[in-house]
Amino acid sequence: MGASDSAAAAARELELTITRLFDAPREVVFGAWTDPAQAALWWGPQGFTTISCEMDVRPGGAYRACMRSPKGTRHCRRGVYREVVRPERLVFTFAWEDADGNPGHEMVVTVAFAAIGGQTRLTLHQAGFETVAARDDHRRGWSSTIERFAEYLAALPVNR
């Protein structure tokens, strides 16, 4: 393996991809990702509560959301939308805030929404992790969040 192959393999190790099929139309799934009122109801791992959610879903628009853990710890994230292709794709930056509200290390998240009949295949890709441990923490967080999202979608009147 050459140096460029090793570098590419190392970069891939610091990326995360999660795919899930939802029993809901793509427009509904995309809408739940881009409407702050809906996102506040499902965003965050199991047991977390969203306490604020602001979203300006357009290229160059910002978002900021804060959630509280079951232990009471506040976690805030922010970013900027780089690409919005309704209802197919979202690309945005992602950075946790420190205790003073300053953004930390910035990563890029791409969420693709593919229509499969009346269902939607969501593929989430996050790149730019500093460590494998950080990637694994996000895998746990995203997996739990996506499970909450599935529960949210299943409870919508359009899916009953």
N, C-alpha and C positions, 0 to 999 in steps of 0.2 A: 504494500500500500504506500503510495506516494504521500508527500507532505500535504498536498491539496486534498487528497482523499481523507487523510487523518483529520484535517481541519474541518472538512464537511461533516464527517462522522461526529466530531466533537460538538459542532453547532447543532446537529440534529438531536443530540443527547440533551440539549438545553431547550428543546421545544416540546410542546404538548399538543396532542390531537385527541379529541373525544367526538364520537359520532353516536347519534341516537335518533331513532325513528319515532315520531309522535303521531298519534291518531287525531290529527287536526289539519285543516287546510293551511297551506303556506302563508296566506294573507293573515290568518289568525295568529300563527306562530310569530311571524315577523312583527305584527302589531304589538304583541305582548313584549317584544324586545325593544320596541321604540316608543312606547307610551309610558311615561314615568308613573302614572297612577297604577298601571298594571304591573310594571317592573317592581314597584315597592311591595307588592303582595307576594312575590315569589323569589326575589333576588336574595341570595345569600345561602349559606349552608343550613341544614336542618337545625332548628332551635334558635337561629339568629332572627332578629327583627330589624327591618329597614326603618330608620328614623328620619331619613331625608333622602330625596331622590330628585335631582334636577337634570333634565336632558334637553339639549338643543340638537336634535338629530338632523344634521346637514353637514356636508363637508366643511370643515373648519369650526363647526359648532362644538361646544364643550359639554361634558357631563360631570356630575359629582354626586356621589351617593355615600351615605353613612349607614352603618348597621351596628347593632349592639349584640354581643355574644350572650349566651346563656349566663355567663359569669359577670356580665355587666360591662365588659370591655368594649370600647368604641373603636370601630375600624372604618376608615374612610378611604375611598378610592376616587380617582379623577382621571380624566383623559380628554382627548379631542378626536372627533370623528374625522377620519381621513377619506373614507369612501362610504357612500350610502347609495345602494342600488336596490330600490324597492321592487319586489319583495324578495330579492335574491341574495343580497350580501351586505354585511356591515364590516368595516375595518376601522378600528379605533385604538388609540394608545391606552395604556393601563398603568397607573402608578399608585401605590399606597401612599397615604399622607403620614407624616410623622406627627408627633403630639402637638406641634406648633402649626400644623396645617400645610407644611411644605411638602411638595411631591418628592417621592423617592425615585428609585430606579424605574425607568420607563420601559415597558414592553409593548408589543403590538399583538392585538387580538383580531382574528378574522373569523367571522361567523357566516357560513354559507347555508342557505335555505333552499333545498331542492324539493320540488313537488313530485310526489310519487303517488299517482292517483289522487285520492282525497287525503293522503297523509303527507307528512313533511319529514325529510331527512335533514337534520341539523348537524353540521360539522363545525366544531369549534377548534381553532388552531391558535395557540399562543406561543410566541417566539421571543427570545431575548432574555431568558432566565440567566441569572448570575451563577447559580449552582443547581446541581441535580436535586438537592434537598428542597430548594425553593420550588422547582418544577413539581416535585412530588407533593408538596404542601398544596400547590394550586390544583393538582389533579384531584386530591381529596376534596378541596373546596368546590371546584367546578362539578365534580361528580355528585356531590350532595345538593348543590344548587340546581343542577339539571333534574335531579329526582324531584325536588320541590316544584320545578317548572312543569314536569309531567303531571304532577298532582293538580297543579293550578289549571292546566289545560283540560284535564279530564273533568273538572268541576264546572267548566264554562257551559252555559246553556246550549251553545252551538254543538257541543260534543256529547250531549246527553241523549 
